[in-house]
Amino acid sequence: MSDENNEPTGTTANVEDGILDLRPPKGSLIRQLLRLGLTFDHKDADGETWCDYSRGVTATFTDRQATEATIADMDTKDSQAITVERLAQVNEIKTWRSDGASD
């Protein structure tokens, strides 16, 4: 695979016992975002943005090696920075879209 400049992207394939494993490393920011239901949205000069539109949540971070992300509510624009270690402790992200004024 290559990017728009025809430069190779990704890393060399690691095949073990005939299996190509494309999952992100355990303990990585990407793995935690996927676990919480977010998916890649876009990448720009500031970094990457991952989203869950049904719950109205975004996560932004500088690059795939980042150890911190900013999680934001799409509707209220409230946000909090969180480390990978703390994100691993999160089981649910509540937003205005997901839970509204139910409390």
C-alpha positions as a LaTeX table, in Angstrom:
\begin{tabular}{lrrr}
\hline
Residue & $x$ (\AA) & $y$ (\AA) & $z$ (\AA) \\
\hline
Met1 & 0.00 & 0.00 & 0.00 \\
Ser2 & 1.19 & 3.56 & $-0.61$ \\
Asp3 & 0.08 & 7.10 & 0.14 \\
Glu4 & $-0.75$ & 9.85 & $-2.36$ \\
Asn5 & 2.99 & 10.41 & $-2.96$ \\
Asn6 & 3.47 & 6.72 & $-3.82$ \\
Glu7 & 5.56 & 6.23 & $-0.70$ \\
Pro8 & 5.11 & 2.92 & 1.15 \\
Thr9 & 3.02 & 3.10 & 4.32 \\
Gly10 & 2.84 & 0.73 & 7.29 \\
Thr11 & 5.52 & $-1.71$ & 8.33 \\
Thr12 & 6.97 & $-4.91$ & 6.96 \\
Ala13 & 4.47 & $-7.77$ & 7.24 \\
Asn14 & 4.92 & $-10.03$ & 10.22 \\
Val15 & 3.53 & $-13.48$ & 9.46 \\
Glu16 & 3.57 & $-16.07$ & 12.22 \\
Asp17 & 2.17 & $-19.59$ & 11.68 \\
Gly18 & 0.57 & $-18.37$ & 8.45 \\
Ile19 & $-1.31$ & $-15.53$ & 10.18 \\
Leu20 & $-0.99$ & $-11.85$ & 9.31 \\
Asp21 & $-2.13$ & $-9.98$ & 12.43 \\
Leu22 & $-3.14$ & $-6.39$ & 11.67 \\
Arg23 & $-4.42$ & $-5.62$ & 15.17 \\
Pro24 & $-2.75$ & $-2.74$ & 17.00 \\
Pro25 & $-0.37$ & $-3.63$ & 19.83 \\
Lys26 & $-1.81$ & $-4.40$ & 23.25 \\
Gly27 & $-1.63$ & $-1.35$ & 25.48 \\
Ser28 & $-1.60$ & 1.08 & 22.56 \\
Leu29 & $-3.82$ & 4.13 & 22.25 \\
Ile30 & $-5.32$ & 2.77 & 19.02 \\
Arg31 & $-6.30$ & $-0.51$ & 20.67 \\
Gln32 & $-8.03$ & 1.35 & 23.51 \\
Leu33 & $-9.97$ & 3.57 & 21.10 \\
Leu34 & $-11.11$ & 0.54 & 19.11 \\
Arg35 & $-12.12$ & $-1.24$ & 22.31 \\
Leu36 & $-14.33$ & 1.75 & 23.20 \\
Gly37 & $-16.02$ & 1.73 & 19.78 \\
Leu38 & $-14.22$ & 4.57 & 18.01 \\
Thr39 & $-12.97$ & 4.24 & 14.44 \\
Phe40 & $-10.51$ & 6.18 & 12.30 \\
Asp41 & $-12.02$ & 9.30 & 10.74 \\
His42 & $-9.18$ & 11.34 & 9.27 \\
Lys43 & $-5.57$ & 12.42 & 9.54 \\
Asp44 & $-4.22$ & 15.94 & 8.96 \\
Ala45 & $-1.20$ & 18.06 & 9.88 \\
Asp46 & $-2.30$ & 18.13 & 13.54 \\
Gly47 & $-2.61$ & 14.35 & 13.88 \\
Glu48 & $-5.42$ & 11.80 & 13.77 \\
Thr49 & $-9.10$ & 11.98 & 14.66 \\
Trp50 & $-11.14$ & 8.94 & 15.62 \\
Cys51 & $-14.93$ & 9.07 & 16.11 \\
Asp52 & $-18.08$ & 7.33 & 17.21 \\
Tyr53 & $-20.83$ & 9.36 & 15.53 \\
Ser54 & $-23.67$ & 7.44 & 17.18 \\
Arg55 & $-22.48$ & 8.54 & 20.64 \\
Gly56 & $-21.08$ & 11.87 & 19.47 \\
Val57 & $-17.51$ & 11.38 & 20.67 \\
Thr58 & $-14.15$ & 12.20 & 19.07 \\
Ala59 & $-10.59$ & 11.43 & 20.03 \\
Thr60 & $-7.64$ & 13.42 & 18.69 \\
Phe61 & $-3.94$ & 12.73 & 19.10 \\
Thr62 & $-0.67$ & 13.63 & 17.39 \\
Asp63 & 0.48 & 10.26 & 16.03 \\
Arg64 & 0.24 & 6.48 & 16.48 \\
Gln65 & 2.94 & 6.53 & 19.16 \\
Ala66 & 1.02 & 9.06 & 21.28 \\
Thr67 & 0.41 & 8.20 & 24.92 \\
Glu68 & $-2.37$ & 10.76 & 25.39 \\
Ala69 & $-5.53$ & 11.72 & 23.51 \\
Thr70 & $-8.14$ & 14.43 & 23.85 \\
Ile71 & $-11.63$ & 12.95 & 24.06 \\
Ala72 & $-14.45$ & 15.37 & 23.18 \\
Asp73 & $-18.24$ & 15.50 & 23.05 \\
Met74 & $-19.23$ & 16.50 & 19.50 \\
Asp75 & $-22.33$ & 18.35 & 20.64 \\
Thr76 & $-21.11$ & 20.28 & 23.69 \\
Lys77 & $-17.44$ & 20.54 & 22.62 \\
Asp78 & $-16.44$ & 19.64 & 26.20 \\
Ser79 & $-13.20$ & 17.67 & 26.21 \\
Gln80 & $-10.68$ & 16.02 & 28.48 \\
Ala81 & $-7.11$ & 14.87 & 27.90 \\
Ile82 & $-6.50$ & 11.30 & 29.00 \\
Thr83 & $-3.47$ & 9.01 & 29.03 \\
Val84 & $-3.46$ & 5.51 & 27.58 \\
Glu85 & $-3.15$ & 4.09 & 31.09 \\
Arg86 & $-6.29$ & 5.93 & 32.28 \\
Leu87 & $-8.13$ & 5.15 & 29.03 \\
Ala88 & $-7.57$ & 1.43 & 29.71 \\
Gln89 & $-9.68$ & 1.88 & 32.86 \\
Val90 & $-12.62$ & 3.40 & 30.95 \\
Asn91 & $-15.57$ & 1.11 & 30.19 \\
Glu92 & $-17.96$ & 3.69 & 28.79 \\
Ile93 & $-17.89$ & 7.25 & 27.44 \\
Lys94 & $-21.01$ & 9.26 & 28.17 \\
Thr95 & $-21.87$ & 12.23 & 25.97 \\
Trp96 & $-24.87$ & 14.47 & 25.49 \\
Arg97 & $-25.83$ & 12.37 & 22.46 \\
Ser98 & $-25.49$ & 9.06 & 24.29 \\
Asp99 & $-27.19$ & 9.99 & 27.56 \\
Gly100 & $-28.40$ & 13.57 & 27.36 \\
Ala101 & $-29.79$ & 15.01 & 30.54 \\
Ser102 & $-30.72$ & 11.63 & 32.02 \\
Asp103 & $-28.85$ & 12.41 & 35.26 \\
\hline
\end{tabular}
